[in-house]
């Protein structure tokens, strides 16, 4: 990165200060004491990154000719399966080759450990991403201009964007297999996001050339450029554990930080960050210095940002939709097979048997009709249905419209984890022949639709004690 010259882009006070800082100099910026080290980068070294996008992905999008919501993986595989003589562009094939090639620095054991760290600290990470990362993005004029120009931060779109991001995080951290090149759900999600970014980038570049007031490329750089991609990566890694420690009092070990960073470094590679950009994330120390350098260079809330935040962020009701100020209650839990057979139905609201049967039938049909790549959240009458599929079973819940989707998905996952521990790799037959055990476990987790116990060990201990009592009673009856 050394030797790159600064551009004529106006400097903020912090940016101008960073340009002249020396080793050991200290600067207090937005609640953080920054001590300049050899790993920090000056704005003149970072500015050129704003002129670099993702040409390979953009060219692939042009060749594939797909819409924003199309399945990118299917379209890409259909294209590359054609004879090369019939392929108008080599970009899709080169994109697939790049994304299926695993860099030498990737350590799959460390990637798996990084996924485990994500789930271990899932609650504080969720809070940080919802309540901090979006606000920080609004403090970066370049990124906020992209969000404004695309409408992603206005009204319901802001809420949808958070849900989509949450689904992406779940897909990438689900299991080691989820990032397997060419087949994992997380790998496919990264491909989908990469092409989505190309959609935004090409659209804004086209509009910006026609009318600079809509998006000024000279002022803000290429939309979703390499510096913005770095910011996104740090918002999922280095910034997360920094905020956890300084504001939430939750501390990761150094090894956990390294593992978590390694996971997102690989995801960054899949998302279009070149090797020279990812070289800025070799360790926690270097990543932290780079994150601080990016803050000094980019954080500069302007009038448009402040107005947008006050007008849209409050009224899109994150504080209500994500319901941290009240207890969220699940209305019902359904387990259904791929054939539509109900394997479990637990209701936490009072309804007639006829109403329950009607809702059960309609909700299961809605879920079974959805494609694999669709979001795990859908609207049903005056409620939301949140579901996840595990093997041959769909775990389905109904919640109020203002309840937290990510927390509900985590409750579903916790229920599945306890079932797995109890039955030992639970399958549909276990629930058919031991359905009463499935109900017992659910009753230990939820009371009146509200989470009462999140500890897997505590739930399993209670169920084991219950089993012991039943065995003693059975022995007594035989005597």
N, C-alpha and C positions, 0 to 999 in steps of 0.2 A: 504493500500500500504506500510505501514511502515514495516521495518524489512527485506525487500527483499534485497539480497546481490548483489553487482555489479558483472559483468562478466569480462572476460579478454579482452573484446573488446576495442581497442585503443581509448583513450579519446582525444577530440580536446581541444584546449586552453579554449574555452568557457565552454565545458563540465567539464573540470578539475576545473575551477573556480567555477562553480555552485555546485560542490561537497563539497566545503568548505565554501560557503557563509552562513552568519548568519543573523538573523533578523535585518532589517534596512540597510543592505549592499546594495550598489548601483553599477550597472554595465551597461555601455552603449553598446548596441549590435544592430547592423544593424538599426540604426536610432531610437531606442527606449530605454528610460531610465527604467531599470528594478530595482525595489526596492524589495528586498527579504522579503517575508511575511511567515506566518505560513501555507499559502495555497500552496506555491511553492513546487515542488517535485525535489529531487536530481536525477541525472542520474542513480544512483544505484537503485532507486525506479522505474524508467521508463524502464530500460533495459530489465527486465523480460517480459515485454509486447511484445517484439520483438520475443519471442519464442512461442507466443500464436496466433493461427489462428482462424479458425471457423470450428471445427471438425464436428459439426452437419450438416452444409451446404455441406462440402466436402463429407461426407458419403451419404448424400441425392443425390448428383450429381452422385456418383458412382452407386447408385441403379437405378436412373432414366435413366442413359445411354443416355443422350441427348447431342446434339451438341451446339456450342456457340450461334447460331442464332435461335435455336428452342424456341417455346413459353413455358416458364417454367411453367406458371400457368396451362395451359392445360395438360401438361405432369404430373404435380404433382397431379392434380385432378383425372386424369385417373388412376394413380397408387394407390392412397388411396381409390378409389371407388371399387377396387378389394377386395375380401374377405381376411382377414388377413392371412389366411393359404396360400394364393397364393403370399403374399408379401415377397420377399426375405430378405428385411431389414425393420426395423421399423423407420429408419432415416427420410424418406420422411413424414411419418405421424407425427413424433415428431416435424419436422420442421414446418409443417402446424399448429400444435397445439401451438407451441411457437409464431409464427407470428400472429395468430388470437387472442392470449391472450393479453389483454390490461393491461399493468402494472398499479398498483394502483396510481402511481404518475402522470399519464397522465391526464391532464385537457383539455377536448375538446374545451372549450371556449378559453383557452389560445392558443391552437393549431391553432384555427381559426384566432385569433388575430395575431399570428405569420405569417400566410399566408397573411393577409392584410398588415402587415409590409413589407413583401417581395415585394408585388406589388407596395406599396407606394414608395419604394426606388429602384425600378427595374432598372432604368437607371444607377445610380452609382454602384449598385451591379454587373450589367453586365460588366461594364468597369473593375471593380476590379477582377472579376473572370477570364476574358479573359487575361488581361494584367499583373496581379500580381500573381494569384494563380498558374498558370502553371510555371512561372519563379521560384516561391518559391519551387515548387515540384522538379525542376531541381537542386536546391541548397541542396537537401537532398539526399546524395549518395544512401541510401537504396531504396528510392522511385524511384529515377532516374534510378537505375539499373533495377528495374522491368519494367519501361517504355521502356528502351532501349532493354531489353531482349525480350519483347513482340512486339517491333516495334511500340508501340502506340504513340511515340513522333517523329516519322520520317515521312517526306513527307506528303502525303495526310492524313495519319492516325491521325496525330496530329489535323488536322482540323476536321476530322470526330469525334474524341473523344470529342472535344469541343461541337459539335452539339448534340451528344448523351447526354452529361452532361446537356446541356441546355434543352433538351427535358425532362430529368429526373426531373430537377428543376421545370419546368412548370407543369409536372404531379403531383408532390408532393404538390405544392402550389396552384393548380387550384381552389379548393373549399374544404369545410369541408368533403364532401362526398368522395373526391378523396383518403382519407386515411382510409376509412372504411375497417376494416379487412375482407379479403376474396373477396372483390368486387370492391374497389376503384382503379382508374387508378394509383394513386400514390403508393398505397399498392402493386399492381402488379409490378410496375416499381421497387420498392425496392426489391421484390423477384427476379426479373430478374437480377438486379445488384448483389445481394448477390450470386446467382449461377454463374454469370459471374466471380466474384472474385474467386470462387472456381475453375473454369476452369483455371484461371491464376495460382492460388496457386498450384494446383496439378501438372500442367504442369511443372512449374519451380522447384518444389521439385523433380520431377522425373528426369529432366535434370540436376539439381544441384547435385544430388547423383551420376549421371553418369559422370559428368564433372564439377568440382567446378569452373573452369574458366568461364563457362557460367553463373552460378549463385551460389555464395558462401553463403550457408545458415548460416554457422558459423559466417561469417563476417557481413552479412546484415540482418540476422534473417529470419524467415519464410516470404515468399512473402505475401504482404497485411496482415500484422499482426495487432494486436490490437493497437499498437502505431501508425501505419500508418493510421488506421481507425479514430483514434482520430484527427490526423492531418487533414484528409479530413473533418471531422465534423467542426473543428475550421476554416478551410478555407472558410466554408459556413456561419459561424456565428461570433464568437468572432473576428477573423481577419478582417472580412468585416467591422464591424462598427468601429474597431480601425483605419483602413486605411481611411474610410470615414471621420472620424474626423480629423486625423492628416495630410492627404494629399489632400482631396477634399473639406474640410471645410463644410461637411454635418454632422449634429449631430442628432442622435436618442435620444429620451427620455429614461430614465432608464427602464420604463415599456415596451417600444418598444423593447429594447434589451432583456429583460427577456422573452418576448413573442416569439421573433425571435429565441432565444436560445432554448426555450421549444419545438418549432416546430422541430428543427434539432436534439434535443435530442431523440425525438420519432422516427424520421426517422433513426437515428443511431441505435436505438434498432431493428428496422425492418431490418436494413442492416447487423446485426450480432454482434453488440457490446453488451457484457453481462452487467448485472446490475452493477457489481463492477467497470467496466470501466466507465459506464455512471454516476457513483457516483461522477466523477470528473467534472461534469457539473451541479451542483445544482443551481448555481447562476452566475450572470455576473462576480462578483469579483473572485470567485473560478475558473471559466472558463478562465478568463484573466490570472490568475497566472499559470494555467496549460498550457495554450498556450505558455506563455513565457518560462516555464520550458522545453517544447518540443523543442522550438527554440534553447535554449542553449545546449540541448542534441544532436540535430540532424543536425542543419545547419552547413555544412562544405563542401562548393563547392570544388570538386577535379578536376584534369586534365581532366578526362573523361567527367565530367559535363560541364566544360567550353567549351571543344571541341564540345560536342553535341549541346550546346546552339548556338554556333557561326555557326555551319554547317547546322543545321536543323531548328532551331526556326525562323531565319530570312528568310530562303528560302521557308518555308512553307507558307510565305506571309500572316501572320495574319494582318499585317498593311494594306494589299491590300484587302484581303478577307473580313475583317470586316469594311473596308471603312470608318473609322472615319475621314479620311483626306479629304473627299469630300462628296457632297450631293448625297445620293442614290435616284434613281428614279424608281418608279414602272412602268412597261410597261402596265399592265392591271389588272383589278379586275373583277373576275367572281363570281357569286353566282349560285350554281347549287343544285338541289334537288337530293335525293337518286335515283330517276328515270332517272336522267340525263337531266332534263329540266333546261334550262337557265333562271334564275329569274332576273339577272342583269348582264350587261356587260359594263364596262367602260374602254375605251382605251385611253392611253396617248401617243401612238405612231401612226404615219401615216401609214396606210395599206389599201389595197383595201378591200371592203366588202367580197370578195371571200377568201382572206387570213385570215381575222378575223374569218370567219365562220369555216375555216379549223382548225385553231389553237384552237378555242373554243371547237370544237368537239373532237379533239385529246387529249387536256389537260384534259377535263372533263372525258373522257374515262380512261385515265391514273390514275386519282385520284380515281375514283370509283372502279377501279380494285385492289387498294391497301388494304391490310389487316389492321385491327385496330392497331396492335402493330408496324406497320412499321413507319419509320421516316416521319415527315411532310415535308420533303424536297426531291425533286427529280429533275433529270436533264431532260431537254427537248430541243433538238437541241443545240443551242448555248446560252441557258438561263437556269435559275433555276425556278422551280415551287414550291411555298411555300403555304401550305394550312392548314386549321383547320376545323374540323367539329363541328358544334353546332346544336344539335338536328337533324332535318332532312335536314339541309342545309350545304353545303360545301362552305367555303369562300376561294377563290383561287386567288393567285397573281403570276405574272411573273416578275422576276427581273434579273438584269445582274449577271453573274457568280461571280463577286467579291463583290456583295452586302451582307449586314449583314442579316442573316436568323433570328436571335433572334429579331432584331429591326422590321423586317417585320412581324413576328408573333405578336409582341406587337402592331403594327399598326392595324392588323386585329382584335385583341382583343379590342382595343380602339373603333374601328368602331362598333363592336357588342355591347359594353357597351353603346354607344350613342344611337344605335337603341333600346336597351332594355329600356333605360330611356325615350325615346320619345314615344314608342308604349306601354310600360308597359309589360315586358316579351314578347318580339317580337317573332312571329311565321311566318311560311312560308306564311300563308294567308295574314298577314299584308303587306308583300312585294309584293304579287300578286295584291292586290287591292290598294296599296299605293306606287307603285314602284317609282313614281316621287319623293316622300318624301325620299326614300332610296338614290336616286341620289343626291337630295339636300344636304343631310347630308354628303355624300361622297365628294361632291364638297367643303364643308366647311372644311373637314379634309385635303384633298389633292388638290394641284394645280400642273398641269403638272407632276403628279406622285410623287411629293415631299410633305412631311408633312408640312402643313402651320399652323395648329392649333392643339395642343395636349390637350387643356383644354376641358373637356366634358361640363362644364357649359357655356363656351363661344360659343361652337357650338350649344348647345341647345337654348341659348339665341337668336342667329341669326336665327335659324329655327322658333322659336316662334314668333319673330318679322315678319318674312316672312308670317307666317300663319295669323297674325293679319292684315297685309296689304291686303292679299287675301280676308279675311272676310270683310274688309271695302270696297273693290272694288265690292264684290258680293252684298253688301247692296246697294251700289250706283247704280248698274245695275238694281236692283229691283225697285228703286224709279221711 
